[in-house]
Amino acid sequence: MNLLLNKNSLIKYFLIYNLAFIISHSASSQVTNRILFIFDDSYSMYAPWNSNIKIEVAKKVMGEFLDSLKNLPNLELALRCYGHTTFFKPDRNCKDSKLEVPFADATINSLKIKQRIQKLEPLGTTPIAYSLGECVNDFTPKANCRNIVILITDGIEECNGNPCQVSIELQKKGIFLRPFVIGVGLDVKFADVFACMGKFYDVSNEANFKDVLKLVLTEAITQTTVQVDLLDILKKPTETDVDMTFYEAGTTKIKYNYLHTINHRGNPDTLVLDPDIKYDLVVHTIPPQEKKSISIVKGKHNIIKVDAPQGYLKLELDGTINKYNPTTLIRKGGELITLNVQDFGKVEKYIVGKYDLEVLTFPRINLKDVEIKQSTTNTIKIPTSGNVLFSKQGTGYGSIYLDDGKTVIWVCNLNATLQNEIIYLQPGKYKVVFRYEFAKETVKTIERNFEVKSGIAQTVRLL
């Protein structure tokens, strides 16, 4: 039950900020929120986590957390524990789950639950599916209420049950809303295991715990939710897997950072934002897409639509591959600002449109109006460079030029401090002009013509 674990600074922040926030949104509603905590007290809670073992840190933080709930209006609390009555050896007790504190007003039960948790000692196994099923009896009949489950666990189902199936069936019957599942120190691969059961939050360290608490309680009590639809060229919300930053409107103050996700049902995933402020949203596509002064309607599911149609640009070398992979400056068509630096051999996603590419080869290659289309890949190929070793008997000054027999075009300078150097050049005909540092007469200039072929190494001797 690795969940409620954090430092004193976190606790103070949560008690002061979140308490005020939740009270302001709960008082206006006459619907009773009933929160059942399902608390993992299995043997694995003896494992070390941060500053102590999981159970001791959990007891401390859970106790102070419950103190912050005791004055909230229209709130009832209950506690179910599992893995706390039977030692897991030699046999697992897969019915080791018990409603320890039945529902009552938070003013009474916050203390009762706190006292009961302090007496717990981890003993047994993890019967999550069975515990969820027993919730049918925990939520006694009551009019005008919302039944909420917050499952706090440090492990997955150990009794061959199917928590996802149980959860879905009870949601269909209206026993409770979609549960919140908070896991601490769990492997990221278990996210999918819990996501089908409810809204999963991963607490991998103490630093992000305060955000998890705030999100869970805000969504549980106010039900003010948000989804961001990243629209493709057909105005459908199919774009995803891109970072989003929410700023307080008109400022540079960052409120939230999220990586956009399409959930298991094929919809943009649900977020919880503070509805009391306006936001400026930056979607970090290339180039970024922005939306200003977004208002969140309290108590409703809000949809923010952002045009973000994207396609792919793939840069490839055509020919024998060597150790040299050039890089490319990407600019919006006709503009000078560099949007991205993309290496050959890589694929990047861009907003649909036309782009100018400057490939940083010797010599440079400029490609204009390269088009990116929705959900398709535009592959750009250039020849593999050849590598030329310039062999010298000493240091000196020189330059390399393209030479087509009519004009010469400067490509790059040689390094005046090196006796030998390798330069990668695109296929073509070249001229190198060089003079040794110790040669003080212009007529001692050395000139060599050479031809570079793709992927071929050669030596040019400046003797």
Buried (B, 14 or more C-beta within 10 A) or exposed (E): BBBBBBBEEBBEBBBEEBBEBBBEBBEEBEEBBBBBBBBBBBBBBEBEBBEEBBBBBBBBBBBBBBBBBBEBBBBBBBBBBBBBBBBBEEEBBBBBBEBBBBBBBBBEBBBBBBEBBEEBEBBBBBBBBBBBBBBEEBBEEEEEBBBBBBBBBBBBBBBEBBBBBBBBBBBEEEBBBBBBBBBBBBEEEBBEBBBBBBBBBBBBEBEBBBBBBBBBBBBBBBBBBBBBBBBBBEEEBBBBEBEBBBBBBEEEEEBBEBEBBBEEEEEBBBBBBBBEBBBBBBBBBBBBBEBEEBEBEBEEEBEBEBBBBBBBBBBBBEBEEBEBBBBBBBBBEEEEEEBBEBEBEEEBBBBBBEBBBBBEBBBBBEEEEBEBBBBEEBEBEBBBBBBBEBEBEEBBBBBBBBBEEEEBEEBEEBBEEEEEEEBBBBBBEBBBBBBBEEBEEEEEEBEBEBEBBBBBEEEBEBE
